[in-house]
Amino acid sequence: MYRSHNCGELNASHINTEVTLAGWVQKSRDKGFMNWVDLRDRYGITQLIFDEGRTEKTVFELAKTLGREFVIQVKGTVIEREAKNKNIPTGEIEILVTELNILNTALTPPFTIEDETDGGEDIRMKYRYLDIRRNPVKNSLLFRHKVSMEVRKYLSDLDFCEVETPYLIKSTPEGARDFVVPSRMNEGQFYALPQSPQTFKQLLMIGGMDKYFQIVKCFRDEDLRADRQPEFTQIDCEMAFVDQEDILNIFEGLTRHLLKEIKGVEVDKFPRMTYEHAMKTYGNDKPDIRFGMEFGELNEFAQHKEFPVFNAAELVVGIAVPGAGSYTRKEIDALIDWVKRPQVGASGMVYAKCNEDGTYKSSVDKFYDQADLANWAKITGAVAGDMIFVLSGPANKTRTQLSALRMELATRLGLRKPEEFAPLWVVDFPLLEFDEESGRYHAMHHPFTSPKPEDMHLLETDPGTVRANAYDMVLNGNEIGGGSIRIHDKETQQLMFKYLGFTEEEAKAQFGFLMDAFQFGAPPHGGLAFGLDRLVAILGGQETIRDFIAFPKNNSGRDVMIDAPSAIDSSQLNELHINLNVKK
């Protein structure tokens, strides 16, 4: 037995108990005649004491050789600690060591294993196994485990069955690029890693499984950002004989359950917002509704006033920023520079200050009188002490730019509080979106999303206006999940493929197995997938997912710890019948 207790459970009730502990040396303090060592494991820290007058000489001398991160086992007696530490659960006691066994020595780690470390992100990712010993990362992984267990409990209690689906599947067009895996036994052919288990969960519904879920890895070969990974985890769910309302109610329940059990937060309202309203009011389809600053469209009161920039714009739109009337010209200029950055792409910004005396001061006073500016304030909801910021240009592009500014200002003003949770459903997405480059429509979600029944007749005449039977769950400005009611009959699915530009042969080659399955009594069905990584990060008060993943990739999709991806041996390439044509 390496240990009788862990390093986080001993307290005053254990005084005079003989114990055995094992763990890592956090630090030691050698005072000559007395040596204290902090022993750490996953559960906490316990102080050890080696006393020249009470500890056997060989044990006492061996203790002086201990270095940081040595792995040791000790036996001893729990005694009362003279200088108590109220900051840790074991702070009332220490262990008077009688036996010491060094299980393994350790090199000096490249950064301190402390909550506040001196290691930068790159070095910590290279030595991720050391970083996991630090409380912030360790606790994030334990937090993820807790969320996963609550998800499994909630869904299992509702008779959902967890079913594993394959990782080696057929490459199908679902939006992002597939990761492909060559088949040695089938020369010139490839598997793909699943972007999601979409078709398999539909086949499970055809198979009569009724309620399915899976916490599953998904893979997408796309350009990365700080909050994306090439492999990520979904809470994937599907149900038969349900409509949209059934699905929304069940997953509102799951979200309420997680917020209550994990965060102790009760949420009553789950507002529902149409995609059109979200885009018009917030400039994106995942609005953060913890704060205001809703968009006000100003075309009526900003155009035809001799200001050519606004007159030439498709959209003139503004937001009222609370309390920003006190901004200096230097602060305003810095914000103008911020929106002109390539990442945002605005050509400039107009502002209007709402003075305490009810008057207005604008950067375009020469073109607009007080009555015009009062209308700007009315439409944006600005009051005395606020500042109105206005952008203009092509409608979609300008809304995106103003959305970025809104989020940046909210962050600067402290309005995006991680301890507040504001979920909502965004519904009525467009079924299709037109791609100028390819000159054809693409599925906004995926090819198996059902159109709204009342919009089916528009597929022939006006496909861009057809709404999808689709929905997204948004939490604090992040899309944490989405899904749809699926097409469950062959005729509608063929029609969908037609409008997506598939020939009959292409549709059969890519999805023939699913079309065939539809002919054997496919029930009405639908589902949803939550992004577990992002959900856990938001519940944990963060918006980046990396610290909640045990072994994440960097922004280039590389695992710098194991140095992957990497070249493989030429003999393996030959077995796989692969010839590399790499530009040097």
N, C-alpha and C positions, 0 to 999 in steps of 0.2 A: 504494500500500500504506500503510494507516494505521498498521500496527504489524508489527514483525518478531517480537515476543515479547509475552506478556502480563505483567501486573504481579505475577505470583506465581511465575514460573519461573526468574528469573535468580539465579545464585549465583556462588561464587568461581571456578568453572570457566569462567565467561564473561568474566573480567577481560581488558581490552584489546579486547573485541568491540564493534564499532559496532552500535548497536541503534536501533530506532524504537519508541516506546511511545505509547499513547493511553489517555486515561481522564479521571477526574474529580479535581479538586484536593480532597484530604481536609483538608489544612491546610498553612500555610506559616509559616516562622520566619525573619524578616528580621533579620539581625544587622548591617546596614549594608554591610559589605564582603563579606558572605556571605549567601546566601539558600537555605534548604532547603525543598523542597516534597515532601509525600507525595502520590504519584499512585496513585489507586485504580481498579481495575476489578473485575469479578466474581471474578477469580482471586487477588487479593491487593493488597498495597501495595509500591511501590518508591520509595525516596527519591531525589529529584533534587537536584543541587547546582548552584547558579549562583555562580561565584566571580569577584569583580571583577577579579582578576589573570589569570584564565584564560578567562573567558567574554567574548565580543564585547559591547561596550558596549550596543548596541541590544537585544540579547537579555537582558542583565543588567537593564536598565531596564524592559523589558516584563514580566519576571518579577515585579517589584515591584507590578504592577497586578493580579496574579492574586487572585481571591477564592474563597471556598469554593464548591465544586461547579461551577466553571468547567470546561468540556470543552476539553482541550488535547491537542496532539500534540507530542512532543519527539523530537529525534535527539541522540545523544551516545555517549559511550564508557563502558563499564562499568569502574569503578575500585574499589579496595579501600576499604572504609569504615573510618574511624579509630575512631569510637565504635560498635562492633558491637551489634546488637540480636538477642539469642538467641531472642526471642519470635516472630519472623516468619521464614519461609523465605528471604527476601531480605535478611536482616539483616547479612550480611557485605559487601554491596556497595552502591554508589550509582551514579547516572548523572551524569557531568559533561556538562551539556547544551551543545550547540553550536548547535542550532536550536530555536526555540519557535514554535508556531503555535496561536493561540487559535481553536478551532473554534466555540465558543459561550460567551457569558457566562452568568451565572446570578444570579437574585435570591438574597438571603440566605435560606436555607431556614427554615421556621417552627419547626424543631426540629433539634437536632444529629444529624448522620448518624454516630452512634457506637453501639457495642454497648449501652452504658448511656446512653440518650437522655434529654433533658429534656422530651420530648413526651408528652402524655397520649394515651390510646387514641383519643379522638374526633378530635383533630387529626391523628394519624397515619393514621387511616382516611380522612380527607378528602384527605390527600396520600399515598395508599398507594404511588404510584409512587416517592416519595422513601423511604418506609419500606422498600421492597424493596431499596434500596441498602444498608441496614443488615445486618450479618452474621447476626443471629438470624433475620430473615425470609428473607433470601436462602438461607441454609443449610437452612432448613425446606423451601423449595421444591425445592432440589437433592436433599434427602433424599427428598421425595415422588417425584421423578423416579426415583431409584434403586430405591425400592420398586416403582414401577410397572413398571420394566424387568425386575426379578426376577420379578414376577408373570407378565408376558408370556413370559419365557423358560421358566419352570417349566411353564406350561400348554401352550405351543407344543411343548415337548419331549414332552408326553403326547398329542400329536395333536389338541389343541383348536384349533378354527378361529375366528378373530376375525371376527364378522359385525356390521355396523352395523344397527340397527333404527330406525324412524322416530321423530321428535320430535313431529310433528303427527299425533295419533291420535284415537280415539273416546273420549269421556268414559265411564268405567265406575266403578262404586262399588268402591273398594278400601280404604276406611278413612278416609283424609284427604281434604280437599277438593282438587279439581283446579284447576290454573291453566288458564284457558280462553283460546282465541285465536279471534276472530271471523273468518269467511270472507267476503271481499268478493264472491267469485264465486258464493257460495251464500247468498243473503239469509236472515238469521235463523238461520243454522246456525253451529256452533262446532266447532273442534278442541279437544282437550285436550292439555296436555303430560304425558308419561308419568310416573306415580308410580313405575313400574318397567317393564321390558320384558316383564312376565310372560307375556302371551298370545302375544307374538311369539316368545319363545324356545320356547314349547310348539309353535307352528306350525313352527319350524325343526326340531324333533324329528320332527314329522309329515312334514316335507320331507326327512328322511333325513340331516340334517347331523351327527347322532350325538354330537358333542362341540362345544359352542359356548361361547365366552366373549366378553365385551365389557367394556371399562372405559368406563362410560357415565354421563351426567348423568341424574338423576332429579329430579322436581319435586313438592313437596307444599305446599299452602297451609294450613299449620297454625301454631298459636301457637308462638313461638320461645323458645328458651332459649340460654344462652351457648354450649352445645355442639351447637346445631342451626342449620341453614341452610335456606332455602326451596329452594335447588338444591344437590344434593350428588352425590357420585360413588360408584357401585357397581362392584365387580368381580363381574359377573353371569355365571353359568355354568349350563349345562344339559347333561344327558347322557341318552341313550336306552339301553334294555336294562340298567338298573342297579337295585339295591335300595339301601336306606338305608346298609348297611354299605359298599358300594362308594364312595358319596359321602363318607361320613365318613373313610374311609381316604385318599382323594385329597386332601381339604382339610386333614386332619391333616398330610399330607405338605407341602402348600403352606405351612402355618403353620410347620412345622419348618424348611423351606427358608428362609423369610424371617428367622426368628429367628437361624439360623446365619449366613446370608450378610450380613444387615444389622447384627446385634448381636453375632455371635460367641457365641451362647448355644445350648447343646444342651438340648433338652427331650425327656425320655423318656416321661413319662406324660401322657396326655390322659384324665383321669377322665371317666366318664359318670355323669350324675346325672339322675334323673327330675325333671320339673317339680314333682311333689308333694313330693318330698324337699327340693328347693331352697326352696320356699315355706315348708315346715314348719321347716327348719333355719336358713335365712338370711333369710326374709321377703321375698325377691324372686327373680325367675327369671334373674338374672344375678349370682350371688354372687361376691364377691372371696374366693378361697380361699388368698390369700397369708398369711392369719392365721386364728386360731381364732374365739373368741367365738361359738360355735354356740348356737342357742337351746335353752333347756330349758323344757319346758312344766310348769307348777307347780300346775295345778288340783287335783291329788290332795292336795297338801300345803299349799295356800294357802286353799282354800275350806272353809266350814263351821267357821270358827274365830272367829266373832264379828266379823270385819272385813267390813262391808257392801260396801265397794268391790269387793273380790275376789269375794265371794259372788254379786254381781249380774252378774259379767263372764262372757262366753262363753269367754274365754281369759285365763289368767294366765301370762305368759311372761317369762323373764329371761335375762340373759347375765352371764358372769363376766368382769370386766375385769382383765387381768393388772396387778399392781402398784398398782392404784388404791386399795388400802386406806389409802394415805397421804394421800388427798385430804382437804382441809380442808372444814369445813362450808360455807365460802364457795364453794369450787369445786363442791361437790355442788349447792348452791342454784343456781349458774350453769347447771349441766347441766339441772336441773329447769326453769328458765326457758327453756332452749334447746328442750326437747321440747314445751313449752307454746306455742311460737311457732305462728302460723297455718300456716306451711309444713309443720310436723310434726303439730300438732293434738292432742297428748296432753293429758289433763286433769290429769295429775300423774305422779309417779314414786316408787316405794318403793325403798329401798336397804338392803343388809345388808353389813356389813364383816366380813371373815374375819380375826380377830386371830391374831397369831403364836402365842399360847398355845392355839389350837384352839377358842376361844370365838367368839361372834358378837355383833355389836352392830347392831341394826336400827332403822330409823325407825318400825317397827311392833312394837317389843318387847312392848307392852302386850297384843298379840293372839297372839303366837307365842313358843313356848318354844325352848330351845336345840336340842331334837331336831327341831323343825320346820325351823329354819334350817339345821341340818346336812343335812337332806334337800334343801333348796334348793341347798346347795353341791354335794351329790352329783350332782344332776340337771344343773346348769349346768357342772360340772367345776371349780368354784372351789376354790382352795387358799389356805393362809395368805398374807396380804398382798394378796389380791384383794378386789374389791368386786363385789357382785351388784346389778345394776340391774333392776328389775321394772316392767313395764307391764301394763295390763289393759284389757279392753273387748271390742268386737266382734272376732272372730278375724282377719279379713282386714285390717281397719284397724289393729289393734294390731301385727300382724306388720310391716306397712309402716312404722309408727312406730318399732318397735324396730330394723328394718333401717337406717333413717336414723340412729338413734343409734349403732348399731354402726359404720357407716362414718365418722361424725364422730369417734368415739373413736379409731378406728384411725388416722385422719389426725393427730389430736392426739398420739397415742403414737408416730408415725413408723413404723407398721406397713405402710403402703402405699408400699413402696419402688419407685420407677420402674425401677430396674435389675433387679428381679426379675419374672419372667414366669410366670404360672400359668394356662394355658389349661384349659378343660374343655368338654365337650358337655353341654347340657341337652336331654333327650329326653322323649318321651311327653307332649307338651302336650295340653291339652284341644282337641278339634276345634272346639267351639262354646263361646261364653260368652253368658249370658243378660243382656240389657239391660233393666233395670227400666223405663226411660223409654218405650221403644218396645214393651215387652211381648213381645219375640221374641228368638230366638237370632241372634247374629252370628258370622261366621267369625273365630276367634282370629288366624289368619294371613291367608288369602285364600280365596275360594270354590273354588279349584282344588286345595286340599290333600286328599290321599287319607286316609280314615279307616284306622285299623289294621284289617286284614282280620278279625281275631278279634273286633273290636268292632262290626262292621257290623250285627249283629242288634239292637244296642241303640238304633239310630237311631229306630226306631219307638216303643220303650217308655221309654227313658231317655237322650235325646240329650245331656244335660249330662255324662254319664260316658264318652262316646265319646272315645277318644284319637286324636290325629292322628299320621300318619306324618311328623312334623315334628321339627326339631332346630335348635338355636341353638349357635353357637360363642361362648363367653364368654372374654374375656381381661382379667384384672386388674379384674374387677367391671364390665366394659363388654361389651355385646353387640356383637361386631364382625361377625357374620354370621348368617344363618339361611336355612333352606330346607325343602323337603319333597319327598316322593314325590308326584307329581301324579295326579289322576284322569285316566284316558286312554280311558274309554269313555262314550258318550253317556248310557246308562241311569243310571250312578252319578252323573254330573254333574247330570242332571235331578233325581235324588233329593236331591242336596246343595242345589240351588237351592230345592227345595220346603221343606226344613227351615230355609232362610235367609229364607223368607217371600216369595220371588219367585213371581209368577204365571207360568204358561206363556208368556203374551204378553210379560211383562217380561223373562224370561230370554232369549227369542228376540230381542227388540229390543236387549238389551245385549250378548249373547254368542252370537248366532246363528251368526256366522262360525266360532267355535271349535267349537260343537256340530256344525255341518256338517262341519268338518274331521275330527272324531273318526270320522266314518263312512267315511273313506277309509284305514283301516289305521293308526291311531295306535299307536305302540309304547309299552310301559311306559317311563316317563321320570321324571326328578326333577332337582333342582338346588339351587343355593345362591347367595346373593349376600352378599359381604363389603362392608361400608361402608369404602371406601378412605380417606376423610378421617379417620375415627376410628381405623382400623388404623394409619395413618401417625403420627397424634398419639401413640398409646400406644407404638409402637415408638420414637418420638422422645422419650419420657419425659414427655409431657404428656397431659392429659385433655380439653383443649379443642382444637377443630379449626381455629379461625380463622387462626392463624399458618401453617397448612399449606395455605391456600387463597390464591391470588394476589390475588384481588379479592373479599373476603367482604362479606356484608351485615351490618348491625348487628342488635341484638336486636329491632328493629321491622321487620326485613326490608327495610331501605332501604340503597341504595348511596349513601352521602353524598358520595362522590367525584364521581360523575356525576349526582347528584341524581335517582335513580330509585327507585320509580316516579314518573312525572310526568304532568301533563295532556297531552292531545294536541289538535291543531288541530281546530276544528269541521268543517272540510272533510273530514278523515279520518273523523270520526265519521259524517258524511253518507254517505261512500262505503261505510261498513260497515253502514249502516242502523241506527245505534245512537242512541237518545235517552237522555240522562242524566237521572236523577231523583235529584239529590244534595241532601240536606238541608243547608241553610246555618245 
